[in-house]
Amino acid sequence: MIMNIYRNIDRSQIQFDFVIHAGGMTPLANEAVDLGATIFTCPSFSASSVGNYSKWWKNFFKEHTEYKIVHSHVRSTAAIVLSIAKKNGCITIAHSHSTSSGSGFSAVVKNILQYRIRYTADYFMGCSQQAGEWLFGKKICFSDRYFNVRNAIDAKKYIYDENIAKSTREELGYSDEDFVIGHVGRLSEPKNHTFLIDVFAEVHKKDDKYKLLLVGDGELRTEIEQKIKSLGLENFVQMTGTRSDVNRLMMAMDLFLFPSKWEGLGIVMIEAQATGCPCIASDVVPRETDLTKKNLYLSLDDSSVVWADKIVGTEKKKRENNCSLITGARYDIRASADWVQEFYSNLAK
């Protein structure tokens, strides 16, 4: 989302620099550098390293007095970072991208840390009203300090092209008869891949024309691969890893499946609809994603069999050009980038 905006702002007027946690340069970080950004790497955060983490940020702002605005997208450490930034004369923004901290002890710690954000930041943003209220509370989200900032996309890239769809399916080894169920998302707990594969296993029992395409990577990759193998689905599930051509892959899909445990918004749902792909999602995904009014939202309390029956009942349909629908709902990146640029410019003045 940040990179989508950074690619589309006037970088002669507004420049982004980034602080990332330790772990090495990623392709996105390298792209940011190519676009003119400076990348700084701060220590990884843990309960035992709060002192060192705070010290790093204090030293950072002493050495770098040129920054006017600090916009935090990591909620577990935002209260620490923004508090130090404010003491050094920066305008501070906190941004919510989720609706849950997960479960277990780490979730308890995150909830404690992030509660202070609402008393620290100057301004607040969320990818949806639901995400904003979850992190900041309703009082803030109905104030003039809160803004919903859509996770926008380059809608024109997602206009369905039959030739692109056909060539992509051929590259992936799919025939015209195959029905491709797709998913795009990090291989992590919120995306609920375990349940997704259970659903696909039930679908596969009904007809082996169904194929599953998983796009993304993450810490649960080995676990997911083992589950696929244990169910004997290796020849019917393809895992691409992280890809930069998600628009092409979505054109190759016949159905987009998104059974998340929690979502701040679910930008991939917007992308899928932009290509005209039918979508089935869990009912925790915000209804703000239902731009076509044709998405199906199912409860995670329903069994994998119930989900499978809904999928098998979906037929291949002629794809529609939903570009105007996406831009009309203000999910086009150019409008979003213009708004963010103006907001930053006004703050800087």
C-alpha positions in Angstrom: 0.0 0.0 0.0 2.8 2.4 0.9 4.8 1.6 -2.2 1.7 2.0 -4.4 1.4 5.5 -3.1 5.1 6.2 -3.3 5.2 5.2 -7.0 2.4 7.6 -7.8 3.1 10.8 -5.8 5.1 13.7 -7.2 8.5 12.8 -5.7 9.9 16.2 -6.6 7.4 17.6 -4.1 7.2 14.9 -1.4 9.9 12.4 -0.6 9.5 9.2 1.5 12.3 7.7 3.5 11.8 4.4 5.3 12.8 2.8 8.5 12.5 -1.0 8.4 13.2 -3.6 11.1 16.4 -5.7 10.9 16.2 -8.5 8.4 17.8 -7.3 5.2 16.8 -5.4 2.1 13.8 -6.7 0.3 12.8 -6.2 -3.4 10.4 -3.5 -2.3 13.1 -1.7 -0.3 15.5 -1.9 -3.3 12.7 -0.4 -5.5 12.2 2.4 -3.0 15.9 3.3 -3.2 15.7 3.3 -7.0 12.8 5.8 -6.7 14.9 8.1 -4.5 14.3 6.9 -0.9 16.8 6.4 1.8 16.4 3.2 3.9 17.3 3.0 7.5 17.4 -0.2 9.5 16.4 -0.3 13.2 16.9 -3.2 15.6 14.2 -5.9 15.8 11.8 -5.3 18.6 11.2 -7.7 21.5 10.1 -7.4 25.2 13.7 -7.7 26.3 15.0 -5.0 23.9 12.7 -2.1 24.7 15.6 0.0 26.1 17.9 -0.6 23.1 15.0 0.0 20.7 14.1 3.3 22.3 17.7 4.4 22.4 18.1 3.7 18.6 15.1 6.0 17.8 16.3 8.7 20.2 19.7 8.7 18.4 18.0 8.6 15.0 16.0 11.8 15.6 19.0 13.6 17.1 21.0 12.8 14.0 18.1 13.5 11.5 16.4 16.8 12.2 15.2 17.1 8.6 12.1 15.0 9.0 8.8 16.9 9.5 6.3 13.9 9.5 6.6 10.4 10.9 3.9 8.0 9.7 3.9 4.6 11.5 2.5 1.5 10.0 3.7 -1.0 12.8 1.2 -0.8 15.6 3.0 -2.8 18.2 5.9 -0.3 18.3 4.1 2.9 17.1 3.6 4.3 20.6 7.3 4.2 21.3 8.4 5.6 18.0 5.8 8.3 17.8 6.3 9.5 21.3 10.0 10.0 20.6 9.3 11.6 17.3 6.9 14.1 18.9 9.5 15.1 21.5 11.8 15.9 18.5 9.2 18.2 16.9 7.7 15.8 14.3 4.1 15.6 13.4 3.0 12.0 14.0 0.5 9.7 12.2 -0.5 6.2 13.2 -2.0 3.8 10.7 -4.2 0.8 11.3 -4.1 -2.1 8.8 -5.7 -4.9 10.8 -8.6 -5.9 13.1 -6.9 -8.4 15.4 -3.6 -9.1 17.1 -4.1 -12.8 16.8 -4.1 -15.1 19.9 -1.8 -16.2 22.7 0.7 -14.3 24.8 2.1 -12.2 22.0 -1.4 -10.9 21.2 -1.8 -9.8 24.8 1.6 -7.9 24.7 0.7 -6.3 21.4 -2.7 -5.1 22.7 -1.0 -3.5 25.7 1.6 -1.8 23.6 -0.8 -0.5 21.0 -3.4 0.9 23.3 -1.1 3.9 24.1 -1.2 4.9 20.4 -4.5 6.7 20.8 -2.9 9.1 23.3 0.3 9.6 21.3 -0.3 10.3 17.7 -1.4 13.6 16.3 -3.4 12.0 13.4 -4.9 8.6 12.8 -5.6 6.6 9.6 -7.1 3.2 8.8 -7.5 1.1 5.7 -11.2 0.7 6.7 -13.5 2.1 9.4 -13.5 -1.3 11.1 -9.7 -1.3 11.2 -9.6 2.3 12.6 -12.2 1.6 15.3 -10.5 -1.6 16.4 -7.1 0.1 17.0 -8.1 3.7 18.0 -11.6 3.5 19.3 -14.8 5.1 18.1 -14.2 8.4 19.7 -11.1 9.1 17.6 -12.6 7.6 14.5 -15.5 10.0 14.6 -13.2 13.0 15.1 -11.5 15.3 12.6 -8.1 13.7 13.4 -9.1 10.4 11.7 -9.1 9.5 8.0 -10.0 6.3 6.1 -7.2 5.9 3.5 -8.1 3.3 0.9 -5.6 0.7 0.0 -5.8 1.6 -3.6 -4.6 -0.2 -6.8 -3.6 0.7 -10.3 -7.0 -0.3 -11.7 -5.9 -0.2 -15.3 -3.4 -3.0 -14.7 -6.2 -5.2 -13.6 -8.6 -4.8 -16.6 -9.2 -8.4 -17.8 -7.4 -9.4 -20.9 -8.3 -12.7 -22.4 -5.0 -13.1 -24.2 -3.1 -12.4 -20.9 -5.3 -14.9 -19.1 -4.8 -17.6 -21.7 -1.0 -17.2 -21.8 -0.7 -17.1 -18.0 -2.8 -20.3 -17.7 -0.5 -21.9 -20.3 2.6 -20.8 -18.3 1.1 -22.3 -15.2 0.1 -25.6 -16.9 -3.7 -25.2 -16.8 -6.0 -26.3 -19.5 -9.2 -24.7 -20.6 -11.1 -27.4 -18.8 -9.4 -26.8 -15.4 -11.2 -24.6 -12.9 -8.6 -22.6 -11.1 -9.3 -21.5 -7.5 -6.9 -18.8 -6.5 -5.6 -17.1 -3.3 -3.1 -14.3 -2.8 -1.8 -13.6 0.6 1.1 -14.1 3.0 1.5 -17.6 4.3 0.7 -16.7 7.9 -2.0 -17.3 10.5 -4.5 -14.5 9.5 -4.9 -15.9 6.0 -6.2 -19.2 7.3 -4.5 -21.5 4.7 -5.1 -24.6 6.8 -8.8 -24.2 6.4 -8.4 -23.1 2.8 -6.7 -26.4 2.0 -9.4 -28.4 3.9 -12.0 -26.7 1.7 -10.0 -27.5 -1.5 -9.7 -31.1 -0.4 -13.5 -31.4 -0.2 -13.8 -29.7 -3.6 -11.3 -32.1 -5.1 -13.3 -35.1 -3.9 -16.1 -33.9 -6.1 -14.1 -33.3 -9.3 -10.4 -33.3 -10.1 -10.9 -30.5 -12.7 -10.4 -28.1 -9.8 -6.9 -26.7 -9.2 -5.6 -24.5 -6.4 -3.2 -21.6 -7.0 -1.5 -20.1 -3.9 0.4 -16.9 -4.4 2.6 -15.6 -1.6 5.2 -16.7 0.9 5.7 -16.6 4.6 6.6 -18.4 7.8 4.0 -21.1 7.5 5.2 -22.3 4.0 6.7 -25.6 5.2 3.6 -26.4 7.4 1.3 -25.7 4.4 3.4 -27.8 2.0 3.3 -30.7 4.5 -0.5 -30.5 4.8 -0.9 -30.5 1.0 1.3 -33.6 0.8 -0.5 -35.4 3.6 -3.8 -35.0 1.7 -2.3 -36.2 -1.5 -2.9 -32.9 -3.3 0.6 -32.2 -4.6 -0.4 -32.6 -8.2 -3.4 -30.3 -7.8 -2.0 -27.4 -5.8 0.6 -24.9 -7.2 2.5 -22.5 -4.9 4.2 -19.6 -6.8 5.8 -17.8 -3.9 5.9 -14.0 -4.0 5.1 -12.6 -7.4 5.2 -9.1 -8.9 2.6 -10.0 -11.6 -0.5 -10.6 -9.4 -2.7 -8.9 -11.9 -1.8 -11.6 -14.5 -2.3 -14.4 -12.1 -5.7 -13.2 -11.1 -6.8 -13.1 -14.7 -5.9 -16.8 -14.9 -8.1 -17.6 -11.9 -11.7 -18.7 -12.2 -12.6 -18.0 -8.5 -10.9 -16.1 -5.8 -11.0 -17.7 -2.3 -10.3 -15.6 0.8 -11.2 -17.3 4.1 -9.2 -15.0 6.4 -9.5 -15.1 10.2 -9.2 -11.3 10.3 -8.6 -8.5 7.8 -8.2 -4.7 8.1 -9.6 -4.5 4.5 -8.3 -7.2 2.1 -6.9 -5.3 -0.8 -6.5 -8.5 -2.8 -10.3 -8.7 -2.9 -10.4 -5.3 -4.7 -7.7 -6.5 -7.1 -9.6 -9.7 -7.9 -12.9 -7.8 -8.5 -11.0 -5.5 -10.8 -10.2 -8.5 -13.0 -13.8 -9.6 -12.9 -13.0 -12.7 -10.9 -15.8 -14.0 -8.6 -15.0 -13.9 -4.9 -15.8 -16.1 -1.9 -14.6 -14.7 1.4 -15.1 -15.2 5.1 -17.6 -12.9 6.8 -14.9 -11.2 8.9 -13.6 -9.5 5.7 -15.1 -5.9 5.8 -18.1 -5.5 3.5 -16.3 -2.4 2.1 -14.6 -4.9 -0.2 -17.9 -5.8 -1.9 -17.7 -3.4 -4.8 -19.5 -5.6 -7.3 -22.2 -6.6 -4.8 -21.7 -10.1 -6.1 -19.2 -11.4 -3.5 -20.2 -14.3 -1.3 -19.3 -14.0 2.4 -19.4 -17.3 4.5 -19.0 -17.9 8.2 -15.8 -19.6 9.4 -18.2 -21.6 11.7 -19.4 -23.3 8.6 -17.6 -26.6 7.8 -15.2 -27.0 4.9 -17.9 -29.1 3.2 -20.3 -26.1 3.2 -17.7 -23.9 1.7 -16.8 -26.6 -0.9 -20.5 -26.9 -1.9 -20.6 -23.1 -2.6 -17.4 -23.3 -4.7 -18.6 -26.3 -6.8 -21.8 -24.4 -7.5 -19.8 -21.6 -9.1 -19.7 -21.6 -12.9 -17.2 -20.0 -15.2 -18.6 -16.7 -16.4 -17.6 -14.1 -19.0 -15.4 -11.6 -17.2 -16.5 -7.9 -16.9 -14.4 -4.8 -17.1 -14.7 -3.3 -13.6 -12.2 -0.5 -13.9 -14.8 2.2 -13.7 -16.3 0.5 -10.7 -13.0 0.5 -8.9 -12.2 4.1 -9.7 -15.7 5.2 -8.8 -15.3 3.7 -5.4 -12.1 5.7 -5.0 -9.8 2.6 -4.9 -7.7 3.9 -7.8 -4.2 4.6 -6.7 -3.9 8.0 -8.5 -6.7 9.5 -6.5 -5.4 8.0 -3.3 -1.8 9.2 -3.9 -3.1 12.7 -4.7 -5.0 12.8 -1.4 -2.0 11.6 0.6 0.4 14.1 -1.1 -2.0 17.0 -0.4 -2.4 15.9 3.2 1.4 15.7 3.8 1.9 19.0 2.0 -0.6 20.8 4.2 1.0 19.3 7.4 4.5 20.3 6.2 3.3 23.9 5.8 
